[in-house]
Amino acid sequence: MGKSMADMQQEVDRYISQFKEGYFSPLSMMARMSEEVGELAREVNHQFGEKPKKADEADNSIEMELGDILFITMCFANSLGIDLTEAHDKVMHKFSTRDKDRWTKINTD
């Protein structure tokens, strides 16, 4: 079995805790998250869109960009004391209740 979200949050916290600077401020993390989402958008555009990479551009991957977003999300959550497993459960509850009829379900008969 893979790592749980709690395991990953703890791993990120152990990594960040070894540095005097610690976590960035919420505003700095928001800016960092925006940067990472922009890098993901660039990779998706290169792979699926109309904008091929220049010959001298780094060969980043969608997987690595998603990993960067996951890392900064965990940093953000850790710095604010947010348990991402609980956050996930709350979001899934919202989708299964408030948004349950929002999309067309696949017929499972």
N, CA, C and O atoms as a GROMACS GRO file, in nm:
protein
  436
    1MET      N    1   0.085  -0.119   0.000
    1MET     CA    2   0.000   0.000   0.000
    1MET      C    3   0.088   0.125   0.000
    1MET      O    4   0.193   0.127   0.064
    2GLY      N    5   0.045   0.227  -0.073
    2GLY     CA    6   0.121   0.351  -0.082
    2GLY      C    7   0.111   0.435   0.044
    2GLY      O    8   0.048   0.397   0.142
    3LYS      N    9   0.173   0.549   0.038
    3LYS     CA   10   0.170   0.643   0.150
    3LYS      C   11   0.031   0.705   0.161
    3LYS      O   12  -0.036   0.730   0.060
    4SER      N   13  -0.011   0.729   0.284
    4SER     CA   14  -0.135   0.802   0.304
    4SER      C   15  -0.107   0.952   0.289
    4SER      O   16   0.008   0.994   0.288
    5MET      N   17  -0.213   1.030   0.277
    5MET     CA   18  -0.197   1.176   0.270
    5MET      C   19  -0.130   1.227   0.397
    5MET      O   20  -0.045   1.316   0.392
    6ALA      N   21  -0.168   1.171   0.512
    6ALA     CA   22  -0.105   1.212   0.639
    6ALA      C   23   0.044   1.181   0.637
    6ALA      O   24   0.125   1.262   0.682
    7ASP      N   25   0.081   1.064   0.584
    7ASP     CA   26   0.223   1.029   0.573
    7ASP      C   27   0.297   1.131   0.487
    7ASP      O   28   0.407   1.175   0.521
    8MET      N   29   0.235   1.169   0.376
    8MET     CA   30   0.300   1.264   0.286
    8MET      C   31   0.310   1.402   0.350
    8MET      O   32   0.413   1.469   0.337
    9GLN      N   33   0.206   1.445   0.421
    9GLN     CA   34   0.213   1.574   0.489
    9GLN      C   35   0.324   1.573   0.594
    9GLN      O   36   0.395   1.672   0.610
   10GLN      N   37   0.338   1.461   0.666
   10GLN     CA   38   0.444   1.451   0.767
   10GLN      C   39   0.582   1.450   0.702
   10GLN      O   40   0.676   1.510   0.754
   11GLU      N   41   0.595   1.383   0.588
   11GLU     CA   42   0.722   1.379   0.516
   11GLU      C   43   0.763   1.520   0.471
   11GLU      O   44   0.879   1.559   0.484
   12VAL      N   45   0.667   1.595   0.418
   12VAL     CA   46   0.693   1.732   0.377
   12VAL      C   47   0.732   1.816   0.499
   12VAL      O   48   0.825   1.897   0.492
   13ASP      N   49   0.661   1.798   0.610
   13ASP     CA   50   0.692   1.875   0.731
   13ASP      C   51   0.832   1.844   0.783
   13ASP      O   52   0.904   1.935   0.825
   14ARG      N   53   0.870   1.716   0.780
   14ARG     CA   54   1.007   1.680   0.822
   14ARG      C   55   1.110   1.748   0.733
   14ARG      O   56   1.213   1.796   0.780
   15TYR      N   57   1.082   1.751   0.604
   15TYR     CA   58   1.176   1.815   0.509
   15TYR      C   59   1.187   1.964   0.539
   15TYR      O   60   1.297   2.017   0.552
   16ILE      N   61   1.073   2.033   0.549
   16ILE     CA   62   1.074   2.179   0.570
   16ILE      C   63   1.131   2.215   0.707
   16ILE      O   64   1.197   2.318   0.721
   17SER      N   65   1.107   2.130   0.807
   17SER     CA   66   1.150   2.159   0.944
   17SER      C   67   1.301   2.160   0.963
   17SER      O   68   1.351   2.208   1.065
   18GLN      N   69   1.374   2.108   0.866
   18GLN     CA   70   1.520   2.108   0.880
   18GLN      C   71   1.582   2.244   0.843
   18GLN      O   72   1.703   2.262   0.859
   19PHE      N   73   1.502   2.337   0.795
   19PHE     CA   74   1.552   2.467   0.753
   19PHE      C   75   1.503   2.577   0.847
   19PHE      O   76   1.386   2.576   0.888
   20LYS      N   77   1.590   2.670   0.881
   20LYS     CA   78   1.556   2.780   0.971
   20LYS      C   79   1.440   2.863   0.916
   20LYS      O   80   1.358   2.913   0.992
   21GLU      N   81   1.435   2.878   0.784
   21GLU     CA   82   1.332   2.963   0.723
   21GLU      C   83   1.191   2.905   0.741
   21GLU      O   84   1.094   2.981   0.746
   22GLY      N   85   1.179   2.774   0.750
   22GLY     CA   86   1.049   2.711   0.767
   22GLY      C   87   0.958   2.735   0.647
   22GLY      O   88   1.004   2.755   0.535
   23TYR      N   89   0.829   2.734   0.673
   23TYR     CA   90   0.731   2.755   0.567
   23TYR      C   91   0.726   2.902   0.527
   23TYR      O   92   0.749   2.991   0.608
   24PHE      N   93   0.696   2.925   0.400
   24PHE     CA   94   0.674   3.062   0.351
   24PHE      C   95   0.543   3.114   0.409
   24PHE      O   96   0.462   3.037   0.461
   25SER      N   97   0.522   3.244   0.401
   25SER     CA   98   0.396   3.305   0.444
   25SER      C   99   0.285   3.260   0.349
   25SER      O  100   0.313   3.219   0.236
   26PRO      N  101   0.160   3.268   0.394
   26PRO     CA  102   0.048   3.230   0.305
   26PRO      C  103   0.049   3.305   0.171
   26PRO      O  104   0.022   3.244   0.067
   27LEU      N  105   0.079   3.433   0.171
   27LEU     CA  106   0.081   3.507   0.045
   27LEU      C  107   0.193   3.459  -0.047
   27LEU      O  108   0.173   3.449  -0.168
   28SER      N  109   0.308   3.430   0.010
   28SER     CA  110   0.418   3.377  -0.071
   28SER      C  111   0.384   3.240  -0.125
   28SER      O  112   0.418   3.208  -0.239
   29MET      N  113   0.318   3.158  -0.044
   29MET     CA  114   0.280   3.025  -0.093
   29MET      C  115   0.175   3.034  -0.201
   29MET      O  116   0.176   2.955  -0.296
   30MET      N  117   0.083   3.130  -0.188
   30MET     CA  118  -0.017   3.147  -0.293
   30MET      C  119   0.050   3.185  -0.424
   30MET      O  120   0.013   3.135  -0.531
   31ALA      N  121   0.150   3.273  -0.417
   31ALA     CA  122   0.224   3.311  -0.536
   31ALA      C  123   0.299   3.191  -0.593
   31ALA      O  124   0.300   3.170  -0.714
   32ARG      N  125   0.360   3.114  -0.505
   32ARG     CA  126   0.434   2.994  -0.549
   32ARG      C  127   0.339   2.893  -0.614
   32ARG      O  128   0.373   2.833  -0.716
   33MET      N  129   0.222   2.874  -0.555
   33MET     CA  130   0.125   2.781  -0.612
   33MET      C  131   0.081   2.830  -0.750
   33MET      O  132   0.069   2.750  -0.843
   34SER      N  133   0.059   2.960  -0.764
   34SER     CA  134   0.021   3.015  -0.894
   34SER      C  135   0.130   2.991  -0.998
   34SER      O  136   0.100   2.959  -1.113
   35GLU      N  137   0.255   3.007  -0.957
   35GLU     CA  138   0.367   2.978  -1.048
   35GLU      C  139   0.364   2.833  -1.094
   35GLU      O  140   0.381   2.804  -1.212
   36GLU      N  141   0.344   2.743  -0.999
   36GLU     CA  142   0.345   2.600  -1.031
   36GLU      C  143   0.229   2.563  -1.123
   36GLU      O  144   0.246   2.482  -1.214
   37VAL      N  145   0.111   2.621  -1.100
   37VAL     CA  146  -0.004   2.595  -1.186
   37VAL      C  147   0.026   2.648  -1.327
   37VAL      O  148  -0.013   2.586  -1.426
   38GLY      N  149   0.093   2.762  -1.335
   38GLY     CA  150   0.133   2.816  -1.465
   38GLY      C  151   0.229   2.723  -1.537
   38GLY      O  152   0.219   2.706  -1.659
   39GLU      N  153   0.323   2.663  -1.464
   39GLU     CA  154   0.416   2.568  -1.524
   39GLU      C  155   0.343   2.443  -1.573
   39GLU      O  156   0.376   2.389  -1.679
   40LEU      N  157   0.243   2.398  -1.498
   40LEU     CA  158   0.162   2.285  -1.543
   40LEU      C  159   0.087   2.322  -1.671
   40LEU      O  160   0.083   2.243  -1.766
   41ALA      N  161   0.028   2.441  -1.673
   41ALA     CA  162  -0.045   2.485  -1.792
   41ALA      C  163   0.047   2.488  -1.914
   41ALA      O  164   0.007   2.450  -2.023
   42ARG      N  165   0.169   2.532  -1.893
   42ARG     CA  166   0.266   2.537  -2.003
   42ARG      C  167   0.294   2.397  -2.057
   42ARG      O  168   0.298   2.375  -2.178
   43GLU      N  169   0.313   2.301  -1.965
   43GLU     CA  170   0.340   2.163  -2.007
   43GLU      C  171   0.221   2.102  -2.079
   43GLU      O  172   0.237   2.033  -2.180
   44VAL      N  173   0.100   2.126  -2.028
   44VAL     CA  174  -0.020   2.073  -2.093
   44VAL      C  175  -0.035   2.135  -2.231
   44VAL      O  176  -0.071   2.067  -2.327
   45ASN      N  177  -0.008   2.265  -2.242
   45ASN     CA  178  -0.017   2.332  -2.371
   45ASN      C  179   0.086   2.275  -2.469
   45ASN      O  180   0.055   2.257  -2.587
   46HIS      N  181   0.206   2.246  -2.422
   46HIS     CA  182   0.309   2.187  -2.509
   46HIS      C  183   0.266   2.049  -2.557
   46HIS      O  184   0.284   2.014  -2.673
   47GLN      N  185   0.210   1.971  -2.466
   47GLN     CA  186   0.176   1.832  -2.500
   47GLN      C  187   0.046   1.820  -2.578
   47GLN      O  188   0.036   1.738  -2.669
   48PHE      N  189  -0.054   1.900  -2.544
   48PHE     CA  190  -0.186   1.882  -2.602
   48PHE      C  191  -0.235   2.003  -2.682
   48PHE      O  192  -0.336   1.996  -2.751
   49GLY      N  193  -0.163   2.114  -2.672
   49GLY     CA  194  -0.211   2.238  -2.734
   49GLY      C  195  -0.138   2.272  -2.862
   49GLY      O  196  -0.081   2.186  -2.929
   50GLU      N  197  -0.143   2.398  -2.893
   50GLU     CA  198  -0.092   2.448  -3.020
   50GLU      C  199   0.049   2.506  -3.008
   50GLU      O  200   0.100   2.564  -3.104
   51LYS      N  201   0.112   2.490  -2.892
   51LYS     CA  202   0.240   2.557  -2.869
   51LYS      C  203   0.352   2.456  -2.842
   51LYS      O  204   0.373   2.417  -2.727
   52PRO      N  205   0.423   2.412  -2.945
   52PRO     CA  206   0.533   2.318  -2.921
   52PRO      C  207   0.647   2.386  -2.846
   52PRO      O  208   0.661   2.509  -2.849
   53LYS      N  209   0.727   2.305  -2.780
   53LYS     CA  210   0.842   2.359  -2.707
   53LYS      C  211   0.948   2.408  -2.803
   53LYS      O  212   0.963   2.359  -2.915
   54LYS      N  213   1.022   2.509  -2.755
   54LYS     CA  214   1.141   2.554  -2.828
   54LYS      C  215   1.249   2.450  -2.805
   54LYS      O  216   1.246   2.376  -2.706
   55ALA      N  217   1.343   2.443  -2.894
   55ALA     CA  218   1.450   2.342  -2.886
   55ALA      C  219   1.530   2.352  -2.756
   55ALA      O  220   1.578   2.250  -2.706
   56ASP      N  221   1.544   2.473  -2.702
   56ASP     CA  222   1.627   2.491  -2.582
   56ASP      C  223   1.548   2.486  -2.451
   56ASP      O  224   1.605   2.509  -2.344
   57GLU      N  225   1.416   2.457  -2.458
   57GLU     CA  226   1.336   2.452  -2.335
   57GLU      C  227   1.356   2.321  -2.261
   57GLU      O  228   1.375   2.216  -2.321
   58ALA      N  229   1.352   2.330  -2.127
   58ALA     CA  230   1.369   2.211  -2.042
   58ALA      C  231   1.258   2.111  -2.068
   58ALA      O  232   1.146   2.148  -2.103
   59ASP      N  233   1.290   1.985  -2.051
   59ASP     CA  234   1.194   1.878  -2.074
   59ASP      C  235   1.124   1.842  -1.944
   59ASP      O  236   1.149   1.736  -1.887
   60ASN      N  237   1.036   1.931  -1.897
   60ASN     CA  238   0.957   1.903  -1.777
   60ASN      C  239   0.841   1.812  -1.815
   60ASN      O  240   0.808   1.799  -1.933
   61SER      N  241   0.780   1.751  -1.717
   61SER     CA  242   0.669   1.663  -1.746
   61SER      C  243   0.547   1.706  -1.666
   61SER      O  244   0.558   1.771  -1.562
   62ILE      N  245   0.431   1.668  -1.716
   62ILE     CA  246   0.307   1.694  -1.645
   62ILE      C  247   0.313   1.628  -1.507
   62ILE      O  248   0.268   1.685  -1.408
   63GLU      N  249   0.369   1.506  -1.502
   63GLU     CA  250   0.381   1.436  -1.374
   63GLU      C  251   0.460   1.517  -1.272
   63GLU      O  252   0.419   1.531  -1.157
   64MET      N  253   0.575   1.571  -1.314
   64MET     CA  254   0.658   1.649  -1.222
   64MET      C  255   0.588   1.779  -1.180
   64MET      O  256   0.597   1.820  -1.065
   65GLU      N  257   0.519   1.842  -1.273
   65GLU     CA  258   0.449   1.966  -1.240
   65GLU      C  259   0.335   1.939  -1.142
   65GLU      O  260   0.313   2.017  -1.050
   66LEU      N  261   0.262   1.828  -1.161
   66LEU     CA  262   0.158   1.791  -1.065
   66LEU      C  263   0.221   1.760  -0.929
   66LEU      O  264   0.164   1.793  -0.825
   67GLY      N  265   0.338   1.696  -0.930
   67GLY     CA  266   0.409   1.670  -0.805
   67GLY      C  267   0.447   1.798  -0.733
   67GLY      O  268   0.435   1.807  -0.611
   68ASP      N  269   0.493   1.899  -0.810
   68ASP     CA  270   0.527   2.028  -0.750
   68ASP      C  271   0.403   2.092  -0.688
   68ASP      O  272   0.411   2.150  -0.579
   69ILE      N  273   0.289   2.082  -0.756
   69ILE     CA  274   0.165   2.140  -0.703
   69ILE      C  275   0.122   2.066  -0.577
   69ILE      O  276   0.077   2.128  -0.481
   70LEU      N  277   0.137   1.934  -0.576
   70LEU     CA  278   0.104   1.856  -0.456
   70LEU      C  279   0.194   1.897  -0.340
   70LEU      O  280   0.146   1.912  -0.227
   71PHE      N  281   0.323   1.915  -0.366
   71PHE     CA  282   0.417   1.956  -0.261
   71PHE      C  283   0.380   2.092  -0.203
   71PHE      O  284   0.373   2.107  -0.081
   72ILE      N  285   0.355   2.190  -0.288
   72ILE     CA  286   0.323   2.323  -0.236
   72ILE      C  287   0.187   2.323  -0.168
   72ILE      O  288   0.166   2.398  -0.073
   73THR      N  289   0.094   2.238  -0.214
   73THR     CA  290  -0.036   2.226  -0.147
   73THR      C  291  -0.015   2.172  -0.005
   73THR      O  292  -0.078   2.220   0.089
   74MET      N  293   0.072   2.073   0.008
   74MET     CA  294   0.100   2.018   0.142
   74MET      C  295   0.170   2.120   0.229
   74MET      O  296   0.141   2.129   0.348
   75CYS      N  297   0.263   2.196   0.173
   75CYS     CA  298   0.328   2.302   0.250
   75CYS      C  299   0.226   2.403   0.298
   75CYS      O  300   0.226   2.442   0.415
   76PHE      N  301   0.138   2.445   0.209
   76PHE     CA  302   0.034   2.543   0.242
   76PHE      C  303  -0.054   2.489   0.355
   76PHE      O  304  -0.079   2.557   0.454
   77ALA      N  305  -0.100   2.366   0.338
   77ALA     CA  306  -0.187   2.304   0.439
   77ALA      C  307  -0.114   2.290   0.572
   77ALA      O  308  -0.169   2.324   0.677
   78ASN      N  309   0.008   2.240   0.569
   78ASN     CA  310   0.084   2.222   0.693
   78ASN      C  311   0.103   2.354   0.766
   78ASN      O  312   0.090   2.361   0.888
   79SER      N  313   0.134   2.459   0.691
   79SER     CA  314   0.161   2.588   0.755
   79SER      C  315   0.037   2.645   0.823
   79SER      O  316   0.047   2.724   0.917
   80LEU      N  317  -0.081   2.603   0.776
   80LEU     CA  318  -0.207   2.652   0.834
   80LEU      C  319  -0.275   2.549   0.923
   80LEU      O  320  -0.386   2.572   0.971
   81GLY      N  321  -0.208   2.434   0.945
   81GLY     CA  322  -0.265   2.331   1.032
   81GLY      C  323  -0.384   2.260   0.972
   81GLY      O  324  -0.473   2.217   1.044
   82ILE      N  325  -0.387   2.248   0.841
   82ILE     CA  326  -0.499   2.183   0.772
   82ILE      C  327  -0.463   2.038   0.741
   82ILE      O  328  -0.358   2.010   0.683
   83ASP      N  329  -0.551   1.948   0.780
   83ASP     CA  330  -0.537   1.805   0.750
   83ASP      C  331  -0.599   1.783   0.613
   83ASP      O  332  -0.720   1.796   0.596
   84LEU      N  333  -0.517   1.750   0.514
   84LEU     CA  334  -0.567   1.735   0.378
   84LEU      C  335  -0.658   1.614   0.361
   84LEU      O  336  -0.742   1.612   0.270
   85THR      N  337  -0.645   1.513   0.446
   85THR     CA  338  -0.738   1.400   0.439
   85THR      C  339  -0.878   1.448   0.477
   85THR      O  340  -0.976   1.414   0.411
   86GLU      N  341  -0.888   1.528   0.583
   86GLU     CA  342  -1.017   1.585   0.623
   86GLU      C  343  -1.071   1.677   0.514
   86GLU      O  344  -1.190   1.673   0.484
   87ALA      N  345  -0.984   1.759   0.456
   87ALA     CA  346  -1.027   1.850   0.349
   87ALA      C  347  -1.081   1.770   0.231
   87ALA      O  348  -1.184   1.805   0.173
   88HIS      N  349  -1.012   1.661   0.196
   88HIS     CA  350  -1.057   1.575   0.087
   88HIS      C  351  -1.194   1.515   0.119
   88HIS      O  352  -1.284   1.515   0.035
   89ASP      N  353  -1.209   1.464   0.241
   89ASP     CA  354  -1.337   1.403   0.280
   89ASP      C  355  -1.451   1.503   0.272
   89ASP      O  356  -1.561   1.469   0.228
   90LYS      N  357  -1.426   1.627   0.313
   90LYS     CA  358  -1.529   1.731   0.308
   90LYS      C  359  -1.566   1.764   0.163
   90LYS      O  360  -1.683   1.784   0.132
   91VAL      N  361  -1.467   1.770   0.076
   91VAL     CA  362  -1.494   1.799  -0.064
   91VAL      C  363  -1.571   1.685  -0.129
   91VAL      O  364  -1.665   1.709  -0.205
   92MET      N  365  -1.533   1.561  -0.100
   92MET     CA  366  -1.603   1.447  -0.157
   92MET      C  367  -1.748   1.442  -0.107
   92MET      O  368  -1.838   1.406  -0.182
   93HIS      N  369  -1.769   1.478   0.020
   93HIS     CA  370  -1.906   1.485   0.073
   93HIS      C  371  -1.987   1.589  -0.005
   93HIS      O  372  -2.103   1.565  -0.040
   94LYS      N  373  -1.925   1.703  -0.030
   94LYS     CA  374  -1.992   1.809  -0.107
   94LYS      C  375  -2.031   1.757  -0.245
   94LYS      O  376  -2.144   1.777  -0.290
   95PHE      N  377  -1.937   1.690  -0.312
   95PHE     CA  378  -1.966   1.639  -0.446
   95PHE      C  379  -2.075   1.533  -0.444
   95PHE      O  380  -2.157   1.525  -0.536
   96SER      N  381  -2.077   1.451  -0.339
   96SER     CA  382  -2.176   1.342  -0.335
   96SER      C  383  -2.312   1.386  -0.282
   96SER      O  384  -2.408   1.309  -0.287
   97THR      N  385  -2.322   1.508  -0.232
   97THR     CA  386  -2.451   1.557  -0.184
   97THR      C  387  -2.498   1.674  -0.269
   97THR      O  388  -2.588   1.659  -0.352
   98ARG      N  389  -2.441   1.788  -0.250
   98ARG     CA  390  -2.484   1.908  -0.321
   98ARG      C  391  -2.474   1.893  -0.473
   98ARG      O  392  -2.562   1.937  -0.546
   99ASP      N  393  -2.366   1.832  -0.520
   99ASP     CA  394  -2.341   1.824  -0.663
   99ASP      C  395  -2.375   1.687  -0.722
   99ASP      O  396  -2.334   1.656  -0.834
  100LYS      N  397  -2.451   1.604  -0.649
  100LYS     CA  398  -2.473   1.466  -0.692
  100LYS      C  399  -2.546   1.454  -0.825
  100LYS      O  400  -2.528   1.355  -0.896
  101ASP      N  401  -2.628   1.551  -0.860
  101ASP     CA  402  -2.703   1.545  -0.986
  101ASP      C  403  -2.650   1.644  -1.090
  101ASP      O  404  -2.720   1.674  -1.187
  102ARG      N  405  -2.530   1.693  -1.070
  102ARG     CA  406  -2.474   1.795  -1.156
  102ARG      C  407  -2.431   1.741  -1.292
  102ARG      O  408  -2.444   1.811  -1.392
  103TRP      N  409  -2.381   1.620  -1.297
  103TRP     CA  410  -2.331   1.560  -1.420
  103TRP      C  411  -2.409   1.434  -1.452
  103TRP      O  412  -2.474   1.376  -1.365
  104THR      N  413  -2.403   1.392  -1.576
  104THR     CA  414  -2.475   1.274  -1.623
  104THR      C  415  -2.400   1.148  -1.580
  104THR      O  416  -2.284   1.128  -1.618
  105LYS      N  417  -2.465   1.065  -1.501
  105LYS     CA  418  -2.401   0.942  -1.453
  105LYS      C  419  -2.402   0.835  -1.560
  105LYS      O  420  -2.491   0.829  -1.645
  106ILE      N  421  -2.300   0.751  -1.554
  106ILE     CA  422  -2.293   0.635  -1.643
  106ILE      C  423  -2.396   0.536  -1.593
  106ILE      O  424  -2.403   0.509  -1.473
  107ASN      N  425  -2.474   0.482  -1.682
  107ASN     CA  426  -2.577   0.384  -1.646
  107ASN      C  427  -2.511   0.256  -1.598
  107ASN      O  428  -2.436   0.194  -1.674
  108THR      N  429  -2.537   0.217  -1.475
  108THR     CA  430  -2.474   0.098  -1.419
  108THR      C  431  -2.573  -0.018  -1.405
  108THR      O  432  -2.548  -0.110  -1.328
  109ASP      N  433  -2.683  -0.016  -1.479
  109ASP     CA  434  -2.783  -0.124  -1.472
  109ASP      C  435  -2.730  -0.252  -1.535
  109ASP      O  436  -2.800  -0.353  -1.538
   0.00000   0.00000   0.00000
